[in-house]
Amino acid sequence: MEPAGEEQYILITQCLQNDFFLNLDCQLSLPESAVSKLLLDSEGGEALRTEGHRRVLPEAELRHSPLARFLDATVGSRMRGHGDGVLHLVNVRDWHVPGEAYDLERRQYGAHCEADTWGAAYVDGLTDLLAPEPPPDCRPEDDWGGRLRVHHVRSNTLYDFQDTPATRESSPLAALLDELLADGRHETTHVVVIGVLTDIKIQLLLTGIRSRYDVRQLVVSDALTASRTLERHLTALDFCQRVLRTEVMTGLAELARFLGSRPDDDRRLTRGGGGGRDAEFTGYSSYIQDKQGILSYEDARLRDYRIQTSERLRQAQRTVGFAAKFLLGLGTCLLLTALLLSLLGVVFPGRVGWQSPAVLGALGAGQIVTLFFTRPVRSVQDALAEETIYRMVLESRSLKVALARYHVTTANALRRHDDFGSQSDALERQLEVLEKIDAADFERLKGLGVTPRTDQPGPGTRGRGARRGRTRSA
């Protein structure tokens, strides 16, 4: 074990096994796009071939794949005596022996990586880089001159840090990393994780490392990880970056240097592995940031609109309440007057006729019936319907303005044009888009009785004639 002051690098590979890449009968086998991403040369390479229920990779094709080139630049480089510090290659493999734990996982994910089978072995053609044999003259504790040490870890659970329930012993991976990261080495050790599946094994592995050791320099590769769908792969990387504070690295040459290697030819690592495929997460992160910016702006506008519409709704409720009280009071007065006249008619027969009490009673009863059964209900319904439409218009406007803010009215949209005339035309088109948004929204609001003052310019013509006049004169 290295002293705490010496440089130390850890490369953890997760489930680089035949069942996940080459075995078409395995339920967890990756789709062809994911396998090609890691195991095929993207520049003029052949497509995956199948023989029976297995994928077959030509040796020459595999050696030019992103995964093989990266392993050669890190593990192979250490075997050739190059590189800084000590690189610990930790290969974590699913390794299932029939039993209760495997039965539970098999029912959910199907049979996979059963002990001592072809599917549990390392990917065909990469064994010499994942499980290299040390030179015969080297001691086990001093492999390849002390520059490389290889550790093979077998895991029979989804969570590789899970302790053995029967004996309460630490898992093999936990015991190994406890030793490698002891005595404060977790603060200076560089740790890189590659492999599959991003949304299950990789994410759980990074969660365990972050929670148990709080490694400061923890990296996961976008180019050398994969899952069964691109969406699940990108979502898992986003979780690792935002929640687990794990750096997502996109370039293979950059990743190799992070592990203390010094690639002789960056172009060999960049070719097919540093431009398109491994930039997927970079684009996804930009998309997420834009989406969050749009939603936050829309939410701010909606809060302003809700304050306005809430006051408008309270005014409508006060108006309806006042009308209801007025009708109730008027109806009550008419009924009381009719009752009083009826009593006077009984006391003074012949002086007060029956017609007046009957008419007043009918009017009073009509007011109360109208109050409780028709007018207020209709008024409340109209107010709620108008308020609902009003809010829908404002919500729609907040979203349209937010989208225009981030996709139309941006400096980048103008900088794409070099000359002033093209920039002016682009700005003109942007302003016309905004005016169309204003015109559509104000037309809807006019239908609700919300109109601007007549002395103000109309929504669809504000400044348009002046601008077009300047354009024509120019």
C-alpha positions as CSV (number, residue, x, y, z in Angstrom):
1,M,0.0,0.0,0.0
2,E,1.3,3.4,-0.9
3,P,2.1,6.0,1.7
4,A,-0.4,8.9,2.0
5,G,1.9,11.4,0.3
6,E,2.3,9.4,-3.0
7,E,0.1,9.9,-6.0
8,Q,-2.7,7.3,-6.4
9,Y,-5.2,6.8,-9.1
10,I,-8.2,4.4,-9.1
11,L,-10.0,3.2,-12.3
12,I,-13.2,1.3,-11.5
13,T,-14.7,-0.7,-14.3
14,Q,-18.3,-1.9,-13.8
15,C,-19.8,-4.9,-15.5
16,L,-17.6,-5.1,-18.6
17,Q,-18.9,-8.6,-19.2
18,N,-20.2,-10.6,-22.2
19,D,-23.7,-10.8,-20.9
20,F,-24.2,-7.1,-21.0
21,F,-22.5,-6.5,-24.4
22,L,-22.5,-9.7,-26.5
23,N,-25.1,-12.1,-25.2
24,L,-28.4,-11.5,-27.1
25,D,-30.2,-14.0,-24.8
26,C,-29.5,-11.9,-21.7
27,Q,-32.4,-9.7,-20.7
28,L,-29.9,-7.0,-19.6
29,S,-28.0,-7.0,-22.9
30,L,-27.4,-3.5,-24.2
31,P,-28.9,-2.4,-27.5
32,E,-26.7,-2.2,-30.5
33,S,-26.3,1.6,-30.3
34,A,-24.9,1.4,-26.8
35,V,-22.6,-1.5,-27.6
36,S,-21.3,0.3,-30.7
37,K,-20.6,3.4,-28.7
38,L,-18.1,1.6,-26.5
39,L,-16.8,-1.3,-28.7
40,L,-16.8,-0.1,-32.3
41,D,-14.5,2.3,-34.1
42,S,-16.8,5.1,-35.2
43,E,-14.7,6.1,-38.2
44,G,-15.3,3.6,-41.1
45,G,-15.9,0.7,-38.7
46,E,-18.0,-2.3,-39.5
47,A,-21.4,-2.9,-38.1
48,L,-22.0,-5.5,-35.3
49,R,-22.2,-9.0,-36.6
50,T,-24.2,-11.8,-34.9
51,E,-23.6,-15.5,-34.9
52,G,-26.5,-17.4,-33.4
53,H,-27.4,-15.6,-30.2
54,R,-24.1,-13.8,-29.8
55,R,-22.6,-10.6,-31.1
56,V,-19.1,-11.0,-32.7
57,L,-16.5,-8.2,-32.8
58,P,-13.5,-8.5,-35.1
59,E,-10.2,-8.1,-33.2
60,A,-9.0,-5.2,-35.4
61,E,-12.3,-3.4,-34.9
62,L,-12.3,-3.9,-31.2
63,R,-8.8,-2.6,-30.8
64,H,-9.8,0.7,-32.3
65,S,-12.9,1.1,-30.2
66,P,-13.1,4.0,-27.6
67,L,-13.0,1.6,-24.7
68,A,-9.9,-0.3,-25.9
69,R,-8.1,2.8,-26.8
70,F,-8.7,4.3,-23.3
71,L,-7.7,1.1,-21.5
72,D,-4.5,1.0,-23.6
73,A,-3.7,4.6,-22.8
74,T,-4.2,4.0,-19.0
75,V,-3.7,0.3,-18.2
76,G,-1.5,-0.5,-21.2
77,S,0.6,2.6,-20.6
78,R,1.3,1.6,-17.0
79,M,2.3,-1.9,-18.2
80,R,4.8,-0.3,-20.6
81,G,6.3,1.6,-17.7
82,H,4.8,5.0,-18.2
83,G,2.5,7.2,-16.2
84,D,2.5,9.0,-12.8
85,G,2.0,7.4,-9.5
86,V,0.2,4.1,-9.0
87,L,-2.9,3.1,-11.0
88,H,-5.3,0.7,-9.2
89,L,-7.5,-1.1,-11.7
90,V,-10.6,-2.3,-9.9
91,N,-12.8,-4.6,-12.0
92,V,-16.2,-5.0,-10.5
93,R,-18.1,-8.0,-12.0
94,D,-21.6,-9.3,-11.5
95,W,-21.0,-12.8,-10.2
96,H,-24.1,-14.8,-9.2
97,V,-24.1,-18.2,-7.5
98,P,-27.5,-19.9,-7.3
99,G,-29.2,-19.0,-4.1
100,E,-31.9,-16.8,-2.5
101,A,-30.2,-13.5,-3.3
102,Y,-29.7,-14.4,-7.0
103,D,-33.3,-15.8,-7.3
104,L,-34.7,-12.4,-6.2
105,E,-32.6,-10.5,-8.7
106,R,-33.1,-13.1,-11.5
107,R,-36.9,-12.8,-11.2
108,Q,-36.6,-9.0,-11.8
109,Y,-33.8,-8.8,-14.4
110,G,-33.6,-12.4,-15.8
111,A,-30.7,-14.7,-15.7
112,H,-27.3,-13.0,-16.1
113,C,-23.6,-13.3,-15.1
114,E,-23.9,-16.7,-13.5
115,A,-20.6,-17.9,-12.0
116,D,-18.1,-19.5,-14.2
117,T,-20.1,-18.9,-17.4
118,W,-19.1,-17.2,-20.7
119,G,-21.6,-14.4,-19.9
120,A,-19.8,-13.6,-16.6
121,A,-16.4,-13.3,-18.2
122,Y,-14.8,-10.1,-19.3
123,V,-15.8,-8.8,-22.8
124,D,-14.1,-11.0,-25.4
125,G,-11.0,-9.4,-26.8
126,L,-10.4,-7.1,-23.8
127,T,-9.2,-9.6,-21.2
128,D,-5.5,-8.7,-21.7
129,L,-6.3,-5.1,-20.7
130,L,-8.8,-5.9,-17.9
131,A,-7.0,-8.9,-16.4
132,P,-3.4,-8.6,-17.5
133,E,-0.8,-11.1,-16.4
134,P,2.1,-9.5,-14.5
135,P,5.6,-10.2,-15.7
136,P,7.1,-13.5,-14.3
137,D,9.9,-11.6,-12.5
138,C,7.6,-9.3,-10.6
139,R,6.4,-9.8,-7.1
140,P,2.6,-9.8,-6.6
141,E,2.8,-6.6,-4.4
142,D,5.1,-4.9,-7.0
143,D,3.2,-5.5,-10.3
144,W,4.7,-3.8,-13.3
145,G,7.3,-1.9,-11.3
146,G,4.7,-0.6,-8.8
147,R,2.9,1.4,-11.5
148,L,-0.2,-0.8,-11.9
149,R,-2.1,-3.1,-9.5
150,V,-5.2,-5.0,-10.7
151,H,-8.0,-6.0,-8.3
152,H,-10.9,-8.3,-9.3
153,V,-14.1,-7.8,-7.3
154,R,-17.1,-10.1,-7.6
155,S,-20.5,-8.7,-6.6
156,N,-23.7,-10.7,-6.2
157,T,-26.0,-7.7,-5.4
158,L,-27.1,-4.5,-7.2
159,Y,-25.5,-2.4,-4.5
160,D,-21.8,-3.4,-4.5
161,F,-21.2,-2.0,-1.0
162,Q,-23.9,-4.2,0.6
163,D,-22.5,-6.2,3.6
164,T,-22.9,-10.0,3.7
165,P,-26.1,-10.5,5.8
166,A,-25.1,-13.9,7.3
167,T,-21.5,-13.0,8.5
168,R,-21.9,-9.2,8.7
169,E,-18.7,-8.9,6.8
170,S,-18.0,-5.9,4.6
171,S,-18.5,-6.4,0.8
172,P,-15.3,-7.1,-1.2
173,L,-15.4,-3.7,-2.8
174,A,-15.9,-1.9,0.5
175,A,-13.0,-3.8,2.1
176,L,-10.7,-2.9,-0.9
177,L,-11.6,0.8,-1.0
178,D,-11.4,1.1,2.8
179,E,-7.8,0.0,2.4
180,L,-7.0,2.2,-0.6
181,L,-8.6,5.3,0.7
182,A,-7.6,5.1,4.3
183,D,-5.4,7.6,6.2
184,G,-6.7,10.6,4.4
185,R,-5.9,9.4,0.9
186,H,-9.6,10.0,-0.2
187,E,-8.7,13.7,-0.4
188,T,-5.9,13.3,-3.0
189,T,-6.8,10.1,-4.9
190,H,-8.3,10.4,-8.4
191,V,-11.2,8.0,-8.9
192,V,-12.7,7.3,-12.3
193,V,-15.8,5.1,-12.9
194,I,-16.7,3.6,-16.3
195,G,-18.9,0.7,-17.5
196,V,-22.6,-0.2,-17.4
197,L,-25.5,0.2,-16.6
198,T,-25.4,4.0,-16.0
199,D,-28.9,4.2,-14.3
200,I,-28.4,1.1,-12.1
201,K,-25.0,-0.1,-11.3
202,I,-23.0,3.1,-12.1
203,Q,-25.4,5.3,-10.2
204,L,-25.4,3.1,-7.1
205,L,-21.7,2.7,-7.2
206,L,-21.1,6.4,-7.3
207,T,-23.7,6.9,-4.5
208,G,-21.7,4.4,-2.3
209,I,-18.4,6.1,-3.0
210,R,-19.7,9.5,-2.3
211,S,-21.5,8.6,0.9
212,R,-18.8,6.3,2.4
213,Y,-15.6,8.2,1.4
214,D,-16.5,11.7,0.2
215,V,-13.8,11.5,-2.5
216,R,-13.0,15.0,-3.7
217,Q,-11.8,14.0,-7.2
218,L,-14.5,11.7,-8.4
219,V,-15.2,11.4,-12.2
220,V,-17.6,9.4,-14.4
221,S,-17.2,9.2,-18.1
222,D,-20.0,9.9,-20.5
223,A,-18.2,8.3,-23.5
224,L,-17.4,5.0,-21.6
225,T,-20.8,4.5,-19.8
226,A,-24.0,3.3,-21.3
227,S,-27.5,2.2,-20.4
228,R,-30.4,0.5,-22.2
229,T,-31.8,3.8,-23.4
230,L,-30.1,7.1,-24.1
231,E,-32.7,8.9,-21.9
232,R,-31.9,6.7,-18.9
233,H,-28.2,7.1,-19.5
234,L,-28.3,10.9,-19.6
235,T,-30.8,11.2,-16.7
236,A,-28.5,9.1,-14.5
237,L,-25.5,11.2,-15.4
238,D,-27.4,14.4,-14.6
239,F,-28.3,12.9,-11.2
240,C,-24.6,12.0,-10.5
241,Q,-23.5,15.5,-11.4
242,R,-26.1,17.5,-9.6
243,V,-26.8,15.3,-6.5
244,L,-23.6,13.3,-6.0
245,R,-21.3,16.1,-7.1
246,T,-19.5,13.9,-9.5
247,E,-17.7,15.4,-12.5
248,V,-18.9,14.1,-15.8
249,M,-15.9,14.1,-18.2
250,T,-16.4,13.9,-21.9
251,G,-13.0,13.6,-23.5
252,L,-11.0,10.4,-23.4
253,A,-7.6,12.1,-23.5
254,E,-8.7,14.4,-20.7
255,L,-9.9,11.3,-18.7
256,A,-6.5,9.5,-19.3
257,R,-4.6,12.5,-18.0
258,F,-6.8,12.7,-15.0
259,L,-5.6,9.2,-14.2
260,G,-1.9,10.2,-14.4
261,S,-1.3,8.9,-17.9
262,R,0.4,10.9,-20.6
263,P,-1.0,9.9,-24.0
264,D,1.5,10.1,-26.8
265,D,-1.1,10.9,-29.4
266,D,-4.3,12.7,-28.4
267,R,-5.8,12.3,-31.8
268,R,-5.9,8.5,-31.3
269,L,-8.0,9.0,-28.2
270,T,-10.1,11.8,-29.6
271,R,-11.0,10.0,-32.9
272,G,-14.4,8.6,-32.5
273,G,-14.5,9.1,-28.8
274,G,-14.2,12.8,-28.1
275,G,-16.3,14.6,-30.6
276,G,-19.8,13.4,-31.1
277,R,-20.9,10.5,-29.0
278,D,-19.3,11.5,-25.7
279,A,-20.6,15.1,-26.1
280,E,-24.2,13.8,-25.6
281,F,-24.2,14.8,-22.0
282,T,-22.8,18.2,-22.7
283,G,-25.7,18.9,-24.9
284,Y,-28.1,17.4,-22.4
285,S,-26.8,19.6,-19.6
286,S,-27.2,22.7,-21.8
287,Y,-30.7,21.7,-22.6
288,I,-31.5,21.2,-18.9
289,Q,-30.1,24.6,-18.0
290,D,-32.1,26.3,-20.8
291,K,-35.2,24.4,-19.7
292,Q,-34.7,25.5,-16.0
293,G,-34.1,29.1,-17.1
294,I,-37.3,29.1,-19.2
295,L,-39.3,27.5,-16.4
296,S,-38.0,29.8,-13.7
297,Y,-38.7,32.9,-15.9
298,E,-42.2,31.6,-16.6
299,D,-42.8,30.8,-12.9
300,A,-41.8,34.4,-12.0
301,R,-44.2,35.8,-14.6
302,L,-47.0,33.5,-13.4
303,R,-46.6,34.7,-9.8
304,D,-47.0,38.3,-11.0
305,Y,-50.1,37.3,-13.0
306,R,-51.6,35.4,-10.1
307,I,-51.3,38.5,-7.9
308,Q,-53.2,40.5,-10.5
309,T,-55.8,37.9,-11.2
310,S,-56.3,37.2,-7.5
311,E,-57.2,40.8,-6.9
312,R,-59.5,40.7,-9.9
313,L,-61.2,37.6,-8.6
314,R,-61.7,39.2,-5.1
315,Q,-63.3,42.2,-6.7
316,A,-65.7,40.0,-8.6
317,Q,-66.5,38.1,-5.4
318,R,-67.2,41.4,-3.5
319,T,-69.4,42.6,-6.4
320,V,-71.4,39.3,-6.3
321,G,-71.6,39.4,-2.5
322,F,-72.9,43.0,-2.5
323,A,-75.5,42.2,-5.2
324,A,-76.7,39.2,-3.2
325,K,-77.0,41.2,0.0
326,F,-78.9,43.9,-1.9
327,L,-81.3,41.5,-3.4
328,L,-81.8,39.7,-0.1
329,G,-82.5,43.0,1.7
330,L,-84.9,44.2,-1.0
331,G,-86.8,41.0,-1.1
332,T,-87.0,41.0,2.7
333,C,-88.3,44.6,2.8
334,L,-91.0,43.8,0.2
335,L,-92.2,40.7,2.1
336,L,-92.3,42.6,5.4
337,T,-94.2,45.4,3.7
338,A,-96.7,42.9,2.2
339,L,-97.1,41.3,5.6
340,L,-97.7,44.7,7.3
341,L,-100.3,45.7,4.7
342,S,-102.0,42.3,5.1
343,L,-102.3,42.9,8.9
344,L,-103.6,46.4,8.3
345,G,-106.2,44.9,5.9
346,V,-107.4,42.5,8.6
347,V,-107.5,45.3,11.3
348,F,-109.1,47.8,9.0
349,P,-111.3,45.9,6.5
350,G,-112.2,47.8,3.4
351,R,-109.4,50.4,3.8
352,V,-106.5,48.3,2.5
353,G,-107.2,46.1,-0.5
354,W,-105.7,42.7,-1.1
355,Q,-104.0,43.7,-4.3
356,S,-101.1,45.7,-2.8
357,P,-100.0,43.0,-0.3
358,A,-100.2,40.3,-3.1
359,V,-98.1,42.3,-5.5
360,L,-95.5,43.2,-2.9
361,G,-95.3,39.6,-1.7
362,A,-94.9,38.3,-5.1
363,L,-92.1,40.8,-5.8
364,G,-90.3,40.0,-2.6
365,A,-90.6,36.2,-3.1
366,G,-89.3,36.7,-6.7
367,Q,-86.3,38.6,-5.5
368,I,-85.4,35.9,-2.9
369,V,-86.0,33.1,-5.4
370,T,-83.9,34.9,-7.9
371,L,-81.2,35.4,-5.3
372,F,-80.9,31.8,-4.2
373,F,-81.5,29.9,-7.4
374,T,-80.5,31.9,-10.5
375,R,-78.7,35.2,-10.6
376,P,-75.9,34.6,-8.0
377,V,-75.2,31.2,-9.3
378,R,-74.9,32.5,-12.9
379,S,-72.8,35.5,-11.7
380,V,-70.4,33.2,-9.9
381,Q,-70.2,30.9,-12.8
382,D,-69.5,33.7,-15.2
383,A,-66.9,35.2,-12.9
384,L,-65.1,31.9,-12.5
385,A,-65.3,31.1,-16.3
386,E,-63.9,34.6,-17.1
387,E,-61.2,34.2,-14.5
388,T,-60.2,30.8,-15.8
389,I,-59.9,32.0,-19.3
390,Y,-58.0,35.1,-18.2
391,R,-55.5,33.0,-16.3
392,M,-55.1,30.6,-19.2
393,V,-54.3,33.5,-21.5
394,L,-51.7,34.9,-19.0
395,E,-50.1,31.5,-18.5
396,S,-49.9,31.0,-22.2
397,R,-48.3,34.4,-22.6
398,S,-45.8,33.8,-19.8
399,L,-44.6,30.6,-21.6
400,K,-44.4,32.3,-25.0
401,V,-42.4,35.2,-23.6
402,A,-40.1,32.9,-21.8
403,L,-39.4,30.9,-24.9
404,A,-38.9,34.0,-26.9
405,R,-36.6,35.3,-24.3
406,Y,-34.3,32.3,-24.6
407,H,-34.6,31.4,-28.2
408,V,-35.4,34.6,-30.1
409,T,-34.2,37.7,-28.3
410,T,-30.6,36.5,-27.7
411,A,-27.3,38.0,-28.7
412,N,-26.3,34.7,-30.3
413,A,-29.1,35.0,-32.7
414,L,-27.7,38.3,-34.0
415,R,-24.0,37.3,-33.8
416,R,-24.6,34.5,-36.3
417,H,-24.7,37.4,-38.9
418,D,-21.5,39.3,-39.7
419,D,-22.7,42.4,-41.5
420,F,-24.9,45.1,-40.0
421,G,-27.6,44.7,-42.6
422,S,-28.1,41.0,-41.8
423,Q,-28.2,41.8,-38.1
424,S,-30.8,44.5,-38.7
425,D,-33.0,42.0,-40.6
426,A,-32.6,39.4,-37.9
427,L,-33.6,42.0,-35.3
428,E,-36.6,43.0,-37.4
429,R,-37.8,39.4,-37.6
430,Q,-37.3,39.0,-33.8
431,L,-39.4,42.2,-33.1
432,E,-42.1,41.0,-35.5
433,V,-42.4,37.7,-33.7
434,L,-42.8,39.5,-30.4
435,E,-45.4,41.8,-31.9
436,K,-47.4,38.8,-33.2
437,I,-47.3,37.4,-29.6
438,D,-48.6,40.7,-28.2
439,A,-51.3,41.0,-30.9
440,A,-52.6,37.4,-30.3
441,D,-52.7,37.9,-26.5
442,F,-54.3,41.3,-26.6
443,E,-57.0,40.0,-28.9
444,R,-57.9,37.3,-26.4
445,L,-57.9,39.8,-23.5
446,K,-60.2,42.1,-25.5
447,G,-62.7,39.3,-25.6
448,L,-62.7,39.4,-21.8
449,G,-63.3,43.1,-21.7
450,V,-59.7,44.0,-20.9
451,T,-58.7,46.6,-23.4
452,P,-55.9,49.2,-23.5
453,R,-56.7,52.9,-23.5
454,T,-57.6,54.4,-26.9
455,D,-54.9,57.0,-26.7
456,Q,-52.2,54.2,-26.6
457,P,-50.8,52.6,-29.8
458,G,-52.4,49.3,-30.7
459,P,-50.7,46.0,-29.8
460,G,-50.1,44.9,-33.3
461,T,-48.9,48.3,-34.7
462,R,-46.8,49.8,-32.0
463,G,-43.8,51.3,-33.7
464,R,-44.1,49.1,-36.8
465,G,-44.8,51.9,-39.3
466,A,-41.9,53.9,-38.0
467,R,-39.5,51.0,-38.2
468,R,-40.6,50.1,-41.7
469,G,-40.3,53.7,-42.7
470,R,-36.7,53.8,-41.5
471,T,-36.0,50.6,-43.3
472,R,-37.4,51.9,-46.6
473,S,-35.6,55.2,-46.3
474,A,-32.4,53.3,-45.6
